[in-house]
Amino acid sequence: MYKLVKPLFFLMNPESAHHNVTGGLKAANKIWGGSKLIRAAFNYEDARLQKTVFGLTFKNPIGLAAGFDKNAEYVDELVDLGFGFIEIGTVTPKPQSGNDKPRMFRLTADEALINRMGFNNQGVDVAATRLKFLKKRSEVIIGGNIGKNKLTPNEEAVNDYILCFDALFDVVDYFVVNVSSPNTPGLRDLQEKAPLMHILNTLQQRNLKNGISRPILLKIAPDLTNSQLDDIIEIVTTTGIAGVIATNTTIDREGLRSPINLTRETGGLSGKPLTKRSTEVIRYLSEKSNKAFPIIGVGGIHSAEDALEKLEAGASLVQLYTGFIYEGPGLIKRICKKLSSQIG
């Protein structure tokens, strides 16, 4: 079915297509029986797919990456598509409109996207309020991806992460510290050892409320050198955070086939061109650390085979975004069925 409507969506600019898809999903969910029909079409239930990672039990290892549902507006609807976990955000303490439009570009020849959204979101308090009132909250693991506002200087960035952490603590199951987006000026500088240690240690010190702590993960860029990845391993083990998400979007443009007017656009590249590099980063972190911490693999997953490759490279879980857009919601079911066949 998605193959029939995909050409229509791809005639629209990517942001308009996104709003039409999510709006349509929400409308379908409100129709009597709509939720059941969507579940019947896209869910794949198999208890053997359950996986416990950093103390949380996921019904399956296929998640939705941050960026698709920045403001926690569609979690109930996305649950029906069969995701094992959903990551909202990136959210910032204050609302911000993000970068000027156009800010997302579809590179169809490469099955990729370039975005420079700039953490556009309605602010952490809006997301937190929505998460409190989810109807299907108990059915899915929810992650909170947190960042800093554009106007916050890097020297004060830790305060933004604290505000987001405190606001979401009661309504998410795990946190992701995003210092790797290329679309907020200077943000990637926070991946350097000293500022990153400061942010993670500060959050870890606050990570206890009524006897409960939340897993904290770090999302890293695919453009890090092996030396920088070695630093990441040291930082994760020293701070005691739960794990790593590998990887965010890339600023690399090597080997693209799309028209040069598109490939020259600034922003983060996602999709198939990232498949190989993200898997390389996963494998390096897993092998060099001797599997010391869990890794969520994301980047260029467009097939069940892509997901399996990341899991075999050392990922405990995987996430979709661009592949979800290009392949449609049936991709989740195909991956789950493939994983089930590997188990049994």
Secondary structure, 3 states (H helix, E strand, C coil): CHHHHHHHHCCCCHHHHHHHHHHHHHHHHHCCCHHHHHHHHHCCCCHHHCEEECCEEECCCEEECCCCCCCCCCHHHHHCCCCCEEEEEEECCCCECCCCCCCEEEEHHHCEEEECCCCCECCHHHHHHHHHCCCCHHHCEEEEEECCCCCCCHHHHHHHHHHHHHHHCCCCCEEEEECCCCCCCCHHHHHCHHHHHHHHHHHHHHCCECCECCCEEEEECCCCCHHHHHHHHHHHHHHCCCEEEECCCECCCCCCCCCHHHHCCCCEEEEHHHHHHHHHHHHHHHHHCCCCCCEEEECCCCCHHHHHHHHHHCCCEEEECHHHHHHCCHHHHHHHHHHHHHHC
